[in-house]
Amino acid sequence: MLQHSTEQQSRTTTARGKKLMATKTVTPPEKLYECEVKRRRVRAGGGYEPFWKVKTVAEAVVDGDTEFRCKDCHGALKLAKRQSAEGTKAHVEHKSKTDAEYCAGSTVFKEAAHGSAPRLSANPVV
């Protein structure tokens, strides 16, 4: 059998000598309750022009909106409107993990310890 140094043993065993299991830090799922939705308005010269309007996700679902983007980083979002027994609200999440990591409004960015500044999405929704 290999002998471990005292320092290594103290990291992997408790005071009673039982081995500890390694645990991963679990980040709670990202849930955004406000986003921008794509709308159209009538131009003065005729026709329609698209614009982005900030709405709560619950309002957007009721209104039947289908195009969403993050109000902070302009990244693509996916709608999660499943209802559970606990009464989970409709919410959106970033499609891209990278967008979530660098978005100022994301819980993933707020919990990260990488010390970088928030930024816009590399692939913004226009």
Stockholm file with secondary structure:
# STOCKHOLM 1.0

chainA/1-126         MLQHSTEQQSRTTTARGKKLMATKTVTPPEKLYECEVKRRRVRAGGGYEPFWKVKTVAEAVVDGDTEFRCKDCHGALKLAKRQSAEGTKAHVEHKSKTDAEYCAGSTVFKEAAHGSAPRLSANPVV
#=GR chainA/1-126 SS CCCCCHHHHHHHBCTTSCBCCCCCCCCCCCCBSEEEEEEEEECTTSSEEEEEEEEEHHHHHHHTCCCEECTTTCCBEEEECCCCTTCCCCEEEESSHHHHHHCTTCHHHHHCCSCCCCCCCSSCCC
#=GC SS_cons         CCCCCHHHHHHHBCTTSCBCCCCCCCCCCCCBSEEEEEEEEECTTSSEEEEEEEEEHHHHHHHTCCCEECTTTCCBEEEECCCCTTCCCCEEEESSHHHHHHCTTCHHHHHCCSCCCCCCCSSCCC
//
